[in-house]
Amino acid sequence: MTIKRDQFGRFAPQAGGPKKRPRREKVDPFRAPPKADGTTHVAILLDSSGSMSPLRSEVVSNYKALLKTFKDESERTGQRVLLNVYTFDNQVKRWCQNVDVAHDVPNLNYYPSGGTALFDAIEFATGHLG
């Protein structure tokens, strides 16, 4: 491929034009590929810092809706889904680990307070998955 200047003095490739990037496939988190044993591990990070206090009821209701979705998908596909929930404020706390969503998941004990340690929570959760 040769590169020459175009009519405006800019460098422009002459053969074939710019290369197109291949399209990335969109990933649906509810359709993530299971591990070899047919198990999907899910990590949920809940911000429990003080700024979330006004949104407490909304967080709890969305959490319950998400659990219902995972449970329904697990029953529909026969795939095992293990839930890991972490809350973070000044510290990261593991609320539950490797709980099968098909069985009783304990009620969420969510009372926001403190600061925000988001990056610590992400590092902690990814280090403890499956």
C-alpha positions in Angstrom: 0.0 0.0 0.0 1.3 3.4 -0.9 0.5 6.6 1.0 0.1 9.8 -0.8 -1.3 13.2 0.0 -4.9 13.9 -0.9 -6.3 17.1 -2.4 -6.2 18.8 1.0 -2.6 17.9 1.8 -3.5 15.1 4.2 -1.9 11.7 4.0 -4.4 9.1 2.7 -4.0 5.4 1.9 -4.4 4.7 -1.7 -5.3 1.0 -1.9 -8.5 -0.3 -0.4 -9.3 2.6 1.9 -9.4 2.4 5.7 -9.7 -1.0 7.3 -12.9 -1.8 9.0 -12.9 -3.3 12.5 -14.7 -6.5 12.9 -18.0 -6.1 14.8 -17.9 -7.2 18.4 -20.6 -9.5 19.5 -22.9 -8.0 22.1 -22.8 -10.0 25.4 -26.0 -10.5 27.3 -25.0 -11.0 31.0 -28.0 -13.4 31.4 -26.7 -15.6 28.6 -23.1 -15.8 29.7 -21.4 -19.0 28.8 -21.4 -21.4 31.7 -18.2 -23.0 33.0 -17.4 -26.5 31.8 -19.4 -28.0 34.7 -22.6 -26.1 33.6 -22.3 -23.5 36.4 -22.5 -19.7 36.0 -21.0 -17.6 38.7 -22.6 -14.2 39.3 -21.1 -11.4 41.3 -23.2 -8.5 42.4 -21.6 -5.4 44.0 -23.9 -3.2 46.0 -22.8 0.3 46.9 -23.8 0.7 50.6 -22.1 4.1 51.0 -24.1 6.9 52.7 -25.0 8.5 49.4 -27.2 5.5 48.6 -29.5 6.0 51.7 -32.2 7.8 49.7 -32.2 4.9 47.2 -32.3 2.0 49.7 -35.8 0.7 48.9 -35.1 1.0 45.1 -31.8 -0.9 45.5 -33.5 -3.7 47.5 -36.4 -4.0 45.0 -34.1 -4.1 42.0 -31.9 -6.7 43.7 -35.0 -8.9 44.3 -36.0 -8.5 40.7 -32.5 -9.4 39.5 -32.6 -12.5 41.7 -36.0 -13.5 40.3 -34.6 -13.2 36.8 -31.6 -15.4 37.6 -33.8 -18.0 39.3 -36.2 -18.0 36.3 -33.3 -18.4 33.9 -31.8 -21.2 36.0 -35.1 -23.1 36.0 -35.7 -22.5 32.3 -32.3 -23.6 31.2 -31.5 -26.2 33.9 -28.2 -24.4 34.4 -26.8 -23.9 37.9 -26.3 -20.2 38.9 -24.2 -19.4 42.0 -24.6 -16.0 43.5 -21.9 -14.0 45.2 -23.0 -10.6 46.7 -20.6 -8.0 48.0 -21.4 -4.7 49.7 -19.0 -1.8 49.9 -18.8 1.4 51.8 -15.5 2.2 53.6 -14.9 -1.6 53.5 -15.8 -4.5 51.3 -18.0 -7.1 52.9 -18.9 -10.5 51.5 -22.6 -10.9 52.1 -23.0 -14.3 50.5 -20.8 -16.6 48.5 -21.7 -19.4 46.0 -25.3 -19.5 46.9 -27.4 -21.4 44.4 -30.2 -19.1 43.2 -32.6 -22.1 42.8 -32.6 -22.4 46.6 -33.4 -19.8 49.2 -31.1 -16.8 49.0 -31.0 -15.0 52.4 -32.8 -11.7 52.6 -30.6 -8.7 51.8 -29.4 -6.8 54.9 -28.8 -3.5 53.2 -28.3 -0.3 55.3 -26.2 2.3 53.5 -23.6 4.3 55.5 -20.0 5.3 55.2 -17.7 6.2 52.2 -17.2 4.5 48.8 -14.6 1.8 48.1 -15.7 0.8 44.6 -12.3 -0.3 43.2 -11.6 -2.3 46.3 -14.9 -4.1 45.9 -14.3 -5.0 42.2 -10.9 -6.3 43.0 -12.2 -8.3 46.0 -15.1 -9.8 44.1 -13.2 -10.8 41.0 -10.5 -12.4 43.2 -13.2 -14.7 44.9 -15.3 -15.8 41.9 -15.6 -19.5 41.3 
